[in-house]
Amino acid sequence: MAKVLSETGFAVTLVEDGSQAGMRRAIRAFGDELLKGGTGLFYYAGHGAQLAWRNYLIPVDAAIEKLEDMRERTVELAALLQGLHKASNPM
């Protein structure tokens, strides 16, 4: 997917086997880039989960043993959505 998007003109930041810290950095950087203008596409090909109406992206280093671990060891999708909203991109 990264290759196809690059070939069509997208600036691609590829994160493979992302840790929690790495995923958070990449999402923050994505939001920062969107603030500069343009169109953004976030593609995630990994595991996710929903708990209590909240959605979570699960990093490779997440050791989830009980429900309470979800908030501490994953990346809540709201962080990505906040960056998109903050950018006020009409798309």
C-alpha positions, 0 to 999 in steps of 0.5 A, spaced: 500 500 500 505 504 501 508 503 494 502 504 491 500 511 495 507 513 493 507 512 486 500 516 486 503 522 489 502 521 496 508 523 501 508 516 505 510 515 512 511 507 513 510 504 520 511 497 520 510 493 527 509 499 530 510 500 538 505 504 542 510 510 542 512 509 535 504 509 533 503 515 537 509 519 534 507 517 527 499 519 529 502 526 532 506 527 526 501 526 521 496 531 525 502 536 524 503 535 517 495 536 516 495 542 519 500 545 513 494 543 509 493 538 503 489 532 503 491 526 508 490 519 508 491 514 514 491 507 512 492 502 518 493 494 517 493 492 524 489 489 529 484 494 533 479 493 538 473 496 541 471 497 548 466 501 552 464 505 545 472 507 544 476 504 539 483 502 540 489 501 535 493 495 538 501 496 537 505 490 537 508 491 544 501 491 547 501 486 553 493 486 554 492 481 560 485 484 562 480 489 560 483 495 564 490 494 560 486 497 553 487 504 555 494 504 558 497 499 552 494 501 546 493 507 542 486 510 542 483 512 535 481 519 538 488 521 538 488 520 530 481 523 530 483 529 534 488 531 529 484 530 523 479 535 526 484 540 528 486 540 521 479 543 519 480 539 512 474 540 508 475 533 505 
